[in-house]
Amino acid sequence: MSVEVFFFLLFFYCFFHILFRLINKIKPGVMTKKMNTSKMPFLQMENISNFLEACEKLGVSKTDLFQTVDLYDKINMVQVVNCIYALGRKVT
């Protein structure tokens, strides 16, 4: 495993752990599934999908959401940031 991949996985885990906790503080119970801590790709992608589902439940527009692969493959990080800002606008 390269250093870049290691640090991305570390960031990814910390980032989602914080977001999962934040969403549960905003509206307890909106996250219907627990966060997977496994490094298996399909479980990490499931975490992303669960986050996006929670964003929708909190009222974030579908146009503000990103695709799972945008974050997982680091394809469209701008849209990921836009989604987080949209979530912030909904909860303030």
Biotite code that builds the C-alpha atoms (Angstrom):
import biotite.structure as struc

atoms = struc.array([
    struc.Atom([0.000, 0.000, 0.000], chain_id="A", res_id=1, res_name="MET", atom_name="CA", element="C"),
    struc.Atom([1.427, 3.362, -0.993], chain_id="A", res_id=2, res_name="SER", atom_name="CA", element="C"),
    struc.Atom([1.721, 6.249, 1.438], chain_id="A", res_id=3, res_name="VAL", atom_name="CA", element="C"),
    struc.Atom([-0.839, 8.213, -0.600], chain_id="A", res_id=4, res_name="GLU", atom_name="CA", element="C"),
    struc.Atom([-3.392, 5.402, -0.375], chain_id="A", res_id=5, res_name="VAL", atom_name="CA", element="C"),
    struc.Atom([-2.730, 4.976, 3.348], chain_id="A", res_id=6, res_name="PHE", atom_name="CA", element="C"),
    struc.Atom([-3.321, 8.650, 4.094], chain_id="A", res_id=7, res_name="PHE", atom_name="CA", element="C"),
    struc.Atom([-6.409, 8.773, 1.890], chain_id="A", res_id=8, res_name="PHE", atom_name="CA", element="C"),
    struc.Atom([-7.897, 5.802, 3.759], chain_id="A", res_id=9, res_name="LEU", atom_name="CA", element="C"),
    struc.Atom([-7.040, 7.417, 7.083], chain_id="A", res_id=10, res_name="LEU", atom_name="CA", element="C"),
    struc.Atom([-8.655, 10.689, 5.977], chain_id="A", res_id=11, res_name="PHE", atom_name="CA", element="C"),
    struc.Atom([-11.641, 8.809, 4.564], chain_id="A", res_id=12, res_name="PHE", atom_name="CA", element="C"),
    struc.Atom([-12.256, 6.950, 7.826], chain_id="A", res_id=13, res_name="TYR", atom_name="CA", element="C"),
    struc.Atom([-11.867, 10.045, 10.024], chain_id="A", res_id=14, res_name="CYS", atom_name="CA", element="C"),
    struc.Atom([-13.967, 12.187, 7.669], chain_id="A", res_id=15, res_name="PHE", atom_name="CA", element="C"),
    struc.Atom([-16.879, 9.764, 7.643], chain_id="A", res_id=16, res_name="PHE", atom_name="CA", element="C"),
    struc.Atom([-16.666, 9.042, 11.343], chain_id="A", res_id=17, res_name="HIS", atom_name="CA", element="C"),
    struc.Atom([-17.060, 12.773, 12.003], chain_id="A", res_id=18, res_name="ILE", atom_name="CA", element="C"),
    struc.Atom([-19.884, 13.178, 9.453], chain_id="A", res_id=19, res_name="LEU", atom_name="CA", element="C"),
    struc.Atom([-21.795, 10.172, 10.808], chain_id="A", res_id=20, res_name="PHE", atom_name="CA", element="C"),
    struc.Atom([-21.569, 11.549, 14.346], chain_id="A", res_id=21, res_name="ARG", atom_name="CA", element="C"),
    struc.Atom([-22.540, 15.032, 13.156], chain_id="A", res_id=22, res_name="LEU", atom_name="CA", element="C"),
    struc.Atom([-25.624, 13.802, 11.314], chain_id="A", res_id=23, res_name="ILE", atom_name="CA", element="C"),
    struc.Atom([-26.720, 11.775, 14.334], chain_id="A", res_id=24, res_name="ASN", atom_name="CA", element="C"),
    struc.Atom([-26.359, 14.898, 16.499], chain_id="A", res_id=25, res_name="LYS", atom_name="CA", element="C"),
    struc.Atom([-28.377, 16.993, 14.036], chain_id="A", res_id=26, res_name="ILE", atom_name="CA", element="C"),
    struc.Atom([-31.218, 14.490, 13.849], chain_id="A", res_id=27, res_name="LYS", atom_name="CA", element="C"),
    struc.Atom([-30.847, 11.355, 15.964], chain_id="A", res_id=28, res_name="PRO", atom_name="CA", element="C"),
    struc.Atom([-31.871, 8.193, 14.158], chain_id="A", res_id=29, res_name="GLY", atom_name="CA", element="C"),
    struc.Atom([-31.540, 9.574, 10.624], chain_id="A", res_id=30, res_name="VAL", atom_name="CA", element="C"),
    struc.Atom([-28.542, 7.304, 10.070], chain_id="A", res_id=31, res_name="MET", atom_name="CA", element="C"),
    struc.Atom([-30.341, 3.972, 9.948], chain_id="A", res_id=32, res_name="THR", atom_name="CA", element="C"),
    struc.Atom([-27.170, 1.914, 9.560], chain_id="A", res_id=33, res_name="LYS", atom_name="CA", element="C"),
    struc.Atom([-23.958, 1.882, 11.542], chain_id="A", res_id=34, res_name="LYS", atom_name="CA", element="C"),
    struc.Atom([-20.735, 2.970, 9.925], chain_id="A", res_id=35, res_name="MET", atom_name="CA", element="C"),
    struc.Atom([-18.672, 0.100, 8.575], chain_id="A", res_id=36, res_name="ASN", atom_name="CA", element="C"),
    struc.Atom([-15.102, 0.297, 9.834], chain_id="A", res_id=37, res_name="THR", atom_name="CA", element="C"),
    struc.Atom([-13.815, -2.319, 7.414], chain_id="A", res_id=38, res_name="SER", atom_name="CA", element="C"),
    struc.Atom([-11.340, -1.320, 4.733], chain_id="A", res_id=39, res_name="LYS", atom_name="CA", element="C"),
    struc.Atom([-13.209, -3.429, 2.179], chain_id="A", res_id=40, res_name="MET", atom_name="CA", element="C"),
    struc.Atom([-14.116, -1.216, -0.798], chain_id="A", res_id=41, res_name="PRO", atom_name="CA", element="C"),
    struc.Atom([-17.767, -2.214, -1.067], chain_id="A", res_id=42, res_name="PHE", atom_name="CA", element="C"),
    struc.Atom([-18.318, -1.493, 2.645], chain_id="A", res_id=43, res_name="LEU", atom_name="CA", element="C"),
    struc.Atom([-16.640, 1.896, 2.353], chain_id="A", res_id=44, res_name="GLN", atom_name="CA", element="C"),
    struc.Atom([-18.855, 2.672, -0.621], chain_id="A", res_id=45, res_name="MET", atom_name="CA", element="C"),
    struc.Atom([-21.862, 1.587, 1.432], chain_id="A", res_id=46, res_name="GLU", atom_name="CA", element="C"),
    struc.Atom([-20.856, 4.167, 4.073], chain_id="A", res_id=47, res_name="ASN", atom_name="CA", element="C"),
    struc.Atom([-20.898, 6.851, 1.393], chain_id="A", res_id=48, res_name="ILE", atom_name="CA", element="C"),
    struc.Atom([-24.317, 5.720, 0.167], chain_id="A", res_id=49, res_name="SER", atom_name="CA", element="C"),
    struc.Atom([-25.672, 5.783, 3.731], chain_id="A", res_id=50, res_name="ASN", atom_name="CA", element="C"),
    struc.Atom([-24.363, 9.323, 4.170], chain_id="A", res_id=51, res_name="PHE", atom_name="CA", element="C"),
    struc.Atom([-26.021, 10.445, 0.924], chain_id="A", res_id=52, res_name="LEU", atom_name="CA", element="C"),
    struc.Atom([-29.298, 8.834, 1.987], chain_id="A", res_id=53, res_name="GLU", atom_name="CA", element="C"),
    struc.Atom([-29.154, 10.700, 5.305], chain_id="A", res_id=54, res_name="ALA", atom_name="CA", element="C"),
    struc.Atom([-28.479, 13.970, 3.469], chain_id="A", res_id=55, res_name="CYS", atom_name="CA", element="C"),
    struc.Atom([-31.620, 13.417, 1.408], chain_id="A", res_id=56, res_name="GLU", atom_name="CA", element="C"),
    struc.Atom([-33.633, 12.715, 4.568], chain_id="A", res_id=57, res_name="LYS", atom_name="CA", element="C"),
    struc.Atom([-32.371, 16.008, 5.989], chain_id="A", res_id=58, res_name="LEU", atom_name="CA", element="C"),
    struc.Atom([-33.611, 17.856, 2.902], chain_id="A", res_id=59, res_name="GLY", atom_name="CA", element="C"),
    struc.Atom([-30.483, 18.235, 0.778], chain_id="A", res_id=60, res_name="VAL", atom_name="CA", element="C"),
    struc.Atom([-31.498, 18.515, -2.875], chain_id="A", res_id=61, res_name="SER", atom_name="CA", element="C"),
    struc.Atom([-30.541, 15.663, -5.198], chain_id="A", res_id=62, res_name="LYS", atom_name="CA", element="C"),
    struc.Atom([-28.731, 18.198, -7.372], chain_id="A", res_id=63, res_name="THR", atom_name="CA", element="C"),
    struc.Atom([-26.450, 19.016, -4.431], chain_id="A", res_id=64, res_name="ASP", atom_name="CA", element="C"),
    struc.Atom([-25.550, 15.388, -3.776], chain_id="A", res_id=65, res_name="LEU", atom_name="CA", element="C"),
    struc.Atom([-22.527, 13.663, -5.253], chain_id="A", res_id=66, res_name="PHE", atom_name="CA", element="C"),
    struc.Atom([-22.158, 10.164, -6.643], chain_id="A", res_id=67, res_name="GLN", atom_name="CA", element="C"),
    struc.Atom([-20.522, 7.513, -4.477], chain_id="A", res_id=68, res_name="THR", atom_name="CA", element="C"),
    struc.Atom([-17.622, 7.168, -6.910], chain_id="A", res_id=69, res_name="VAL", atom_name="CA", element="C"),
    struc.Atom([-17.016, 10.934, -6.818], chain_id="A", res_id=70, res_name="ASP", atom_name="CA", element="C"),
    struc.Atom([-15.641, 10.558, -3.314], chain_id="A", res_id=71, res_name="LEU", atom_name="CA", element="C"),
    struc.Atom([-14.428, 6.969, -3.331], chain_id="A", res_id=72, res_name="TYR", atom_name="CA", element="C"),
    struc.Atom([-12.366, 7.393, -6.503], chain_id="A", res_id=73, res_name="ASP", atom_name="CA", element="C"),
    struc.Atom([-11.614, 11.077, -5.785], chain_id="A", res_id=74, res_name="LYS", atom_name="CA", element="C"),
    struc.Atom([-13.136, 12.014, -9.156], chain_id="A", res_id=75, res_name="ILE", atom_name="CA", element="C"),
    struc.Atom([-15.255, 15.047, -8.279], chain_id="A", res_id=76, res_name="ASN", atom_name="CA", element="C"),
    struc.Atom([-14.224, 16.405, -4.889], chain_id="A", res_id=77, res_name="MET", atom_name="CA", element="C"),
    struc.Atom([-15.761, 19.795, -5.727], chain_id="A", res_id=78, res_name="VAL", atom_name="CA", element="C"),
    struc.Atom([-19.214, 18.195, -5.735], chain_id="A", res_id=79, res_name="GLN", atom_name="CA", element="C"),
    struc.Atom([-18.420, 16.459, -2.432], chain_id="A", res_id=80, res_name="VAL", atom_name="CA", element="C"),
    struc.Atom([-17.607, 19.832, -0.859], chain_id="A", res_id=81, res_name="VAL", atom_name="CA", element="C"),
    struc.Atom([-20.753, 21.359, -2.403], chain_id="A", res_id=82, res_name="ASN", atom_name="CA", element="C"),
    struc.Atom([-22.814, 18.597, -0.791], chain_id="A", res_id=83, res_name="CYS", atom_name="CA", element="C"),
    struc.Atom([-21.304, 19.283, 2.626], chain_id="A", res_id=84, res_name="ILE", atom_name="CA", element="C"),
    struc.Atom([-22.049, 23.001, 2.232], chain_id="A", res_id=85, res_name="TYR", atom_name="CA", element="C"),
    struc.Atom([-25.624, 22.169, 1.177], chain_id="A", res_id=86, res_name="ALA", atom_name="CA", element="C"),
    struc.Atom([-25.993, 19.998, 4.276], chain_id="A", res_id=87, res_name="LEU", atom_name="CA", element="C"),
    struc.Atom([-24.742, 22.901, 6.367], chain_id="A", res_id=88, res_name="GLY", atom_name="CA", element="C"),
    struc.Atom([-27.314, 25.237, 4.824], chain_id="A", res_id=89, res_name="ARG", atom_name="CA", element="C"),
    struc.Atom([-30.122, 22.787, 5.606], chain_id="A", res_id=90, res_name="LYS", atom_name="CA", element="C"),
    struc.Atom([-29.272, 22.422, 9.261], chain_id="A", res_id=91, res_name="VAL", atom_name="CA", element="C"),
    struc.Atom([-28.616, 26.065, 10.122], chain_id="A", res_id=92, res_name="THR", atom_name="CA", element="C"),
])
